[in-house]
Amino acid sequence: MKLADIFFPFRADMNKIERELDRAIDTAEPVLQKTASHLLKAGGKRIRPVFVLLGGKFGTYDIERLKYVAVPLELIHMASLVHDDVIDDAELRRGKPTVKAKWDNKIAMYTGDYIFARALMIAAELTDPRIHRILSRAIVEMSIGEIEQIRDFNNWDQGLRHYLRRIRRKTALLIAVSCQLGAIATGAPDSAVRSLYLYGYNVGMAFQIRDDILDFTGDEKTLGKPAGSDLRQGNITLPALYMHKQSKQADEFRRMAEDPTQIERVIELVRNGEGLAFTQRLAERYLDRALAALDGLPAGRDRDSLSKIARFIGERKF
């Protein structure tokens, strides 16, 4: 199953969302126009807007309302990536130069700020105060997650609970509220809103955990960045954390991890070690919870699409 196959029924509305994203970043300021367009044209899975549209299917579906949720959520995600690349000193994203690499850190930071601001302006077209409270809270939590990640660079003492809390804030929450806000914007029943939030949260956790696996198992052509990039930048994810604390090779791994010149050996140990299997099992547990949450939704094509996306996330290679 390919993501494009799952998205196919939404192709017309997703094309509209893409046009709205173009409009959202349009500005008379030439540098901002270039940097924001560069980021938008780099592409992406657009999985958050699709979750908004699917959430909207459980209410009175209306793309003219949903665009005021789908576009801001994708913009918030985009803005966070620009800031991430500055923090991580990343040269590539999706195989293309980052904004900070093509311009500089200052331009990148203000580009991210501009995109965040445009997201909030567009969301303001909807008057339901619940939408704005949820969106604002998500941005606050994302910011805390980013600070936690910076604080924990090269910190091998962190535990599983700490890692899970961080990825909840950085990734899972925005996916959860994408499902939730799509339902709220179209007047879905409260029971559906709750089920969609739980589904999105668990899918979001699995999505980031799977991302952390792919960072070690993928190749540069597929990932658009070198394998092991997170660890090279000091971001310690679960596959490496497991190797450090619980693997049969933990003693050797700890010695290597303390020596910055041994980074290639450390990455090799993770790629060939027990941590990847442990991490995959955890991702599958979250996916099982996501699928269980769907039991609270009416049966039909839209629930089936959510199920297919969850299964795709569990198997994805990019």
NORCOR-V369935 format. One record per residue. N is the residue number from 1. RES is the residue in one small letter. SS is DSSP state (H for helix, E for strand, L for the rest). PHI is phi in whole degrees, -180 to 180 (999 if undefined). D_FIRST is the distance of its C-alpha to the first C-alpha in Angstrom with 1 decimal. Layout:
N_RES_SS_PHI_D_FIRST, N_RES_SS_PHI_D_FIRST
//
This chain:
1_m_L_999_0.0, 2_k_L_-101_3.8, 3_l_H_-60_6.7, 4_a_H_-61_8.5, 5_d_H_-67_6.8, 6_i_H_-68_7.7, 7_f_H_-78_11.0, 8_f_H_-53_11.9, 9_p_H_-63_14.4, 10_f_H_-104_16.1, 11_r_H_-59_16.5, 12_a_H_-66_20.3, 13_d_H_-71_21.0, 14_m_H_-69_19.0, 15_n_H_-63_21.1, 16_k_H_-65_24.1, 17_i_H_-60_23.2, 18_e_H_-63_23.0, 19_r_H_-65_26.4, 20_e_H_-67_27.8, 21_l_H_-64_26.8, 22_d_H_-59_28.8, 23_r_H_-65_31.7, 24_a_H_-63_31.6, 25_i_H_-95_32.4, 26_d_L_-66_34.9, 27_t_L_-152_38.3, 28_a_L_-79_41.6, 29_e_L_-80_41.7, 30_p_H_-63_40.7, 31_v_H_-68_39.6, 32_l_H_-61_37.4, 33_q_H_-62_35.9, 34_k_H_-68_35.1, 35_t_H_-69_33.7, 36_a_H_-65_31.6, 37_s_H_-66_30.2, 38_h_H_-58_29.5, 39_l_H_-67_27.3, 40_l_H_-63_25.5, 41_k_H_-73_24.9, 42_a_L_-66_23.3, 43_g_L_85_20.2, 44_g_L_148_17.9, 45_k_L_-77_14.7, 46_r_L_56_16.9, 47_i_H_-72_15.2, 48_r_H_-68_18.7, 49_p_H_-60_19.5, 50_v_H_-64_16.3, 51_f_H_-64_17.4, 52_v_H_-61_20.8, 53_l_H_-64_19.8, 54_l_H_-66_18.0, 55_g_H_-60_21.1, 56_g_H_-67_23.2, 57_k_L_-69_21.8, 58_f_L_-95_23.8, 59_g_L_-123_27.0, 60_t_L_-93_28.5, 61_y_L_-61_25.8, 62_d_L_-153_27.5, 63_i_H_-62_25.9, 64_e_H_-70_29.4, 65_r_H_-90_29.7, 66_l_H_-64_26.3, 67_k_H_-63_26.6, 68_y_H_-78_29.4, 69_v_H_-108_27.2, 70_a_H_-63_23.9, 71_v_H_-67_25.8, 72_p_H_-58_28.0, 73_l_H_-65_25.3, 74_e_H_-69_23.5, 75_l_H_-64_27.0, 76_i_H_-61_27.9, 77_h_H_-60_24.9, 78_m_H_-60_25.8, 79_a_H_-62_29.4, 80_s_H_-65_28.7, 81_l_H_-67_27.0, 82_v_H_-60_30.1, 83_h_H_-67_32.3, 84_d_H_-56_30.2, 85_d_H_-65_30.6, 86_v_H_-69_34.3, 87_i_H_-60_34.5, 88_d_H_-85_32.5, 89_d_L_54_34.3, 90_a_L_-84_30.9, 91_e_L_-92_31.2, 92_l_E_-128_27.6, 93_r_E_-143_24.6, 94_r_L_55_21.4, 95_g_L_79_23.5, 96_k_E_-124_26.2, 97_p_E_-59_29.6, 98_t_L_-72_29.8, 99_v_H_-61_32.3, 100_k_H_-67_34.7, 101_a_H_-76_34.6, 102_k_H_-80_35.1, 103_w_L_-116_37.7, 104_d_L_-163_38.9, 105_n_H_-63_38.6, 106_k_H_-63_40.8, 107_i_H_-62_39.0, 108_a_H_-62_35.6, 109_m_H_-64_37.0, 110_y_H_-73_38.4, 111_t_H_-64_35.3, 112_g_H_-60_33.4, 113_d_H_-62_36.3, 114_y_H_-62_36.2, 115_i_H_-67_32.6, 116_f_H_-58_33.1, 117_a_H_-63_36.1, 118_r_H_-64_34.3, 119_a_H_-60_31.7, 120_l_H_-70_34.5, 121_m_H_-64_36.4, 122_i_H_-70_33.5, 123_a_H_-62_32.8, 124_a_L_-65_36.6, 125_e_L_-67_36.1, 126_l_L_-98_35.1, 127_t_L_-97_38.1, 128_d_L_-65_36.6, 129_p_H_-64_38.0, 130_r_H_-61_35.3, 131_i_H_-62_32.7, 132_h_H_-73_35.0, 133_r_H_-65_35.9, 134_i_H_-65_32.3, 135_l_H_-65_31.4, 136_s_H_-64_34.6, 137_r_H_-63_34.1, 138_a_H_-63_30.6, 139_i_H_-66_32.1, 140_v_H_-60_34.9, 141_e_H_-64_32.6, 142_m_H_-59_30.5, 143_s_H_-64_33.9, 144_i_H_-63_35.0, 145_g_H_-60_31.9, 146_e_H_-65_32.5, 147_i_H_-63_36.1, 148_e_H_-62_35.2, 149_q_H_-64_33.0, 150_i_H_-62_35.9, 151_r_H_-61_38.3, 152_d_L_-96_36.3, 153_f_L_-55_35.8, 154_n_L_61_36.9, 155_n_L_-98_37.8, 156_w_L_-84_37.0, 157_d_L_-88_38.8, 158_q_L_-68_36.1, 159_g_L_-108_34.5, 160_l_H_-60_31.2, 161_r_H_-61_32.3, 162_h_H_-63_33.2, 163_y_H_-59_29.8, 164_l_H_-66_27.9, 165_r_H_-64_30.3, 166_r_H_-66_29.8, 167_i_H_-73_26.0, 168_r_H_-60_26.4, 169_r_H_-73_28.6, 170_k_H_-75_26.9, 171_t_H_-131_23.2, 172_a_H_-63_22.6, 173_l_H_-63_25.3, 174_l_H_-69_24.2, 175_i_H_-70_20.7, 176_a_H_-60_22.6, 177_v_H_-74_25.1, 178_s_H_-62_22.4, 179_c_H_-64_21.3, 180_q_H_-65_25.0, 181_l_H_-72_26.6, 182_g_H_-60_24.3, 183_a_H_-70_25.6, 184_i_H_-63_29.2, 185_a_H_-63_29.4, 186_t_L_-110_28.8, 187_g_L_72_31.0, 188_a_L_-66_28.6, 189_p_L_-60_30.5, 190_d_H_-58_31.2, 191_s_H_-63_29.4, 192_a_H_-69_26.1, 193_v_H_-59_26.9, 194_r_H_-65_27.4, 195_s_H_-62_24.3, 196_l_H_-68_22.2, 197_y_H_-62_24.1, 198_l_H_-62_23.6, 199_y_H_-59_19.8, 200_g_H_-63_19.7, 201_y_H_-61_22.1, 202_n_H_-70_20.3, 203_v_H_-64_16.9, 204_g_H_-63_19.0, 205_m_H_-63_20.7, 206_a_H_-63_17.5, 207_f_H_-60_16.2, 208_q_H_-71_19.6, 209_i_H_-62_20.0, 210_r_H_-64_16.7, 211_d_H_-60_18.1, 212_d_H_-70_21.3, 213_i_H_-71_19.8, 214_l_H_-63_18.1, 215_d_H_-60_21.5, 216_f_H_-98_22.8, 217_t_H_-95_20.1, 218_g_L_-80_18.7, 219_d_L_-104_20.8, 220_e_H_-63_22.7, 221_k_H_-64_20.9, 222_t_H_-74_17.5, 223_l_H_-79_19.1, 224_g_L_78_21.7, 225_k_L_-160_24.3, 226_p_L_-63_25.9, 227_a_L_-61_24.5, 228_g_L_77_26.6, 229_s_H_-59_27.4, 230_d_H_-59_27.8, 231_l_H_-66_30.3, 232_r_H_-59_32.1, 233_q_L_-89_32.7, 234_g_L_95_34.0, 235_n_L_-87_31.0, 236_i_L_-92_30.8, 237_t_L_-103_27.4, 238_l_H_-60_26.7, 239_p_H_-57_26.0, 240_a_H_-74_29.3, 241_l_H_-63_31.1, 242_y_H_-63_30.4, 243_m_H_-60_31.7, 244_h_H_-71_34.8, 245_k_H_-105_35.6, 246_q_L_-129_34.4, 247_s_L_-77_33.4, 248_k_L_-66_35.7, 249_q_L_-99_36.1, 250_a_H_-57_37.0, 251_d_H_-63_40.6, 252_e_H_-63_39.6, 253_f_H_-62_36.8, 254_r_H_-62_39.3, 255_r_H_-62_41.8, 256_m_H_-67_39.3, 257_a_H_-64_37.9, 258_e_L_-79_41.5, 259_d_L_-112_41.9, 260_p_H_-58_40.2, 261_t_H_-77_40.8, 262_q_H_-102_38.5, 263_i_H_-58_35.3, 264_e_H_-65_33.6, 265_r_H_-67_34.6, 266_v_H_-62_33.4, 267_i_H_-63_29.9, 268_e_H_-62_30.0, 269_l_H_-62_31.0, 270_v_H_-65_28.1, 271_r_H_-64_25.6, 272_n_L_-108_27.2, 273_g_L_-105_28.2, 274_e_L_-78_27.5, 275_g_H_-63_26.5, 276_l_H_-66_22.9, 277_a_H_-65_22.4, 278_f_H_-61_24.4, 279_t_H_-66_22.4, 280_q_H_-63_19.0, 281_r_H_-63_20.7, 282_l_H_-67_21.9, 283_a_H_-58_18.5, 284_e_H_-66_17.3, 285_r_H_-64_20.5, 286_y_H_-66_19.8, 287_l_H_-65_16.3, 288_d_H_-61_18.2, 289_r_H_-67_20.7, 290_a_H_-62_18.3, 291_l_H_-66_16.9, 292_a_H_-65_20.6, 293_a_H_-64_21.6, 294_l_H_-67_19.5, 295_d_H_-61_22.1, 296_g_H_-83_24.5, 297_l_L_-111_22.7, 298_p_L_-61_23.1, 299_a_L_-67_20.6, 300_g_L_152_18.6, 301_r_H_-61_15.7, 302_d_H_-70_16.2, 303_r_H_-65_16.2, 304_d_H_-63_13.1, 305_s_H_-64_11.4, 306_l_H_-62_13.1, 307_s_H_-63_11.9, 308_k_H_-66_8.1, 309_i_H_-63_9.2, 310_a_H_-60_11.2, 311_r_H_-67_8.8, 312_f_H_-62_6.8, 313_i_H_-61_10.4, 314_g_H_-68_11.4, 315_e_H_-115_9.3, 316_r_L_-63_9.4, 317_k_L_-112_11.7, 318_f_L_-147_13.3
//
